[in-house]
Amino acid sequence: MKCKCTQTFKICQQKSNLHFISLVPELSRKFSQFLQKLSLDFKIEESIVSLEVNNPKQFFEENFDALKAYFNSLELKEIKVYVENEQHKLSFSTILSAKPLEKFLNFIEDRTFFDILENRSITSHFQPIIDMSNNSIFGYEALVRGVMPNGDLVYPDVLFEKSARNDMDFNFDRLCRENALKTTAVKKVDAKVFINFIPTTIYDPKFCLASTVKWANQLEFDPKNIVFEVVETQKVKDTEHLKTILNYYREQGFLIALDDVGEGYSSLNMIIDLKPDIIKVDRNIINNIDKDEMKRSVYKALRNLAIENDIKILAEGVETPYELATLKSIGLDYAQGYYFAKPSAEIIRQI
C-alpha cells in the first residue's frame, strides 16, 4: 500500500498549460488583469484563466514578486492552479486536484527546504541526557539539522515551519526519524536515544511507521534503547488515535516520552491516560524555577504524578546550577540542557 502523503510536491519544467481557477468571478477578472500587465497572451473561459508556458517553474520564479505584491494571502489561497501537459490532461476529475496558487509560491520561496528534502541533506546532532542517580549519561536526544550546499546548517524551528506550510510534515518527519537511527548506528551510541516524531502526520502506524521500524530492526537496535518522543503535543486533539500510535510503538518494544509537559500536555489526566514511560517537563517551567514559587508548585505536582504512576521525569532546558539544585531538591530522574552540554555533531561520551 502506497500512502499518497509520501508524495513530494514539485513544479514541472516542461511545456504546459497553466490553468488558474477561482469560483469567485472577481478573482478571475483580477487574474486576467494581472496577466495583461505582464503583456502575456491568455484565454478566459468562465472561471478558468489559461496560458501556455514553456517552463511552469520558471514562470513562477520570474513572477514571484509580482504575484506576491498583486494578490493578498486570502486570494493566493482561493486561486487554484492546475498544470496541464502530456501526462496530466485537464478534465472535470483532474481539476479537483488543482493546488492553491500559494502552494506554488511557497515552493519557490522555500526552495532551500525542498532541496534539503529531495537530496536528504540532513544530519543529526546529539544532546546528552543525564541520569541524576549516578551523574552518568543516560541517553541522547537526536536533533535534526538541515545542511545547505555551502555547509551552513538550518535549524529545526525553520525546517518544521517550512515543512508544515508546504504539507510536507509526513515526508520530513519520516526522513528525520530514519536519519536519527542511521546516525546513531554510525556513531555507535551505547545508550538511550530520544527520537522526535509528529503524531499528526500518522494516519495508520502500521503503514506510516513501517520504514522507521524496518531501519530500527535492520540496524539491530535494542528496542528498549529507542525512546520515541511526541512533539507538537498542543496540536493533538484525537487522543484515541495518539494512543493507537503509541501502542504500536510499544508493541515493537520501544519506549515513549511526552515532550512539552506543562505546555502542550497541561492536563494531568492526559498524562495518566497516555501512560508514557518518561515525561519531559517544558523548559518554560524549568527556566528560573529557583526564583519562581509558582513554577516550583507546578513541577512538584508533575513529580508527584510521575511517582504515583511509575513514570520517570526529565527536566529539559536546564541552564544553571541553581535550577538543577532546585529540581534535585524536589526530585528528578533525568536532566538535559546547556548546563551539561549543547547539541553536537559528535557524541559527548563523558560529562
Secondary structure as GFF3:
##gff-version 3
##sequence-region A 1 351
A	DSSP	three_ten_helix	4	6	.	.	.	ID=ss1
A	DSSP	beta_strand	16	21	.	.	.	ID=ss2
A	DSSP	alpha_helix	25	37	.	.	.	ID=ss3
A	DSSP	beta_strand	43	45	.	.	.	ID=ss4
A	DSSP	beta_strand	48	53	.	.	.	ID=ss5
A	DSSP	alpha_helix	56	62	.	.	.	ID=ss6
A	DSSP	alpha_helix	64	70	.	.	.	ID=ss7
A	DSSP	alpha_helix	73	78	.	.	.	ID=ss8
A	DSSP	beta_strand	80	84	.	.	.	ID=ss9
A	DSSP	three_ten_helix	94	97	.	.	.	ID=ss10
A	DSSP	beta_strand	99	100	.	.	.	ID=ss11
A	DSSP	alpha_helix	101	109	.	.	.	ID=ss12
A	DSSP	alpha_helix	111	119	.	.	.	ID=ss13
A	DSSP	beta_strand	122	131	.	.	.	ID=ss14
A	DSSP	beta_strand	136	147	.	.	.	ID=ss15
A	DSSP	beta_strand	153	154	.	.	.	ID=ss16
A	DSSP	alpha_helix	156	165	.	.	.	ID=ss17
A	DSSP	alpha_helix	169	186	.	.	.	ID=ss18
A	DSSP	beta_strand	192	197	.	.	.	ID=ss19
A	DSSP	three_ten_helix	199	201	.	.	.	ID=ss20
A	DSSP	alpha_helix	205	208	.	.	.	ID=ss21
A	DSSP	alpha_helix	210	218	.	.	.	ID=ss22
A	DSSP	three_ten_helix	223	225	.	.	.	ID=ss23
A	DSSP	beta_strand	226	230	.	.	.	ID=ss24
A	DSSP	three_ten_helix	233	235	.	.	.	ID=ss25
A	DSSP	alpha_helix	239	251	.	.	.	ID=ss26
A	DSSP	beta_strand	255	261	.	.	.	ID=ss27
A	DSSP	alpha_helix	268	274	.	.	.	ID=ss28
A	DSSP	beta_strand	278	281	.	.	.	ID=ss29
A	DSSP	alpha_helix	283	286	.	.	.	ID=ss30
A	DSSP	three_ten_helix	289	291	.	.	.	ID=ss31
A	DSSP	alpha_helix	293	308	.	.	.	ID=ss32
A	DSSP	beta_strand	312	316	.	.	.	ID=ss33
A	DSSP	alpha_helix	321	330	.	.	.	ID=ss34
A	DSSP	beta_strand	334	336	.	.	.	ID=ss35
###
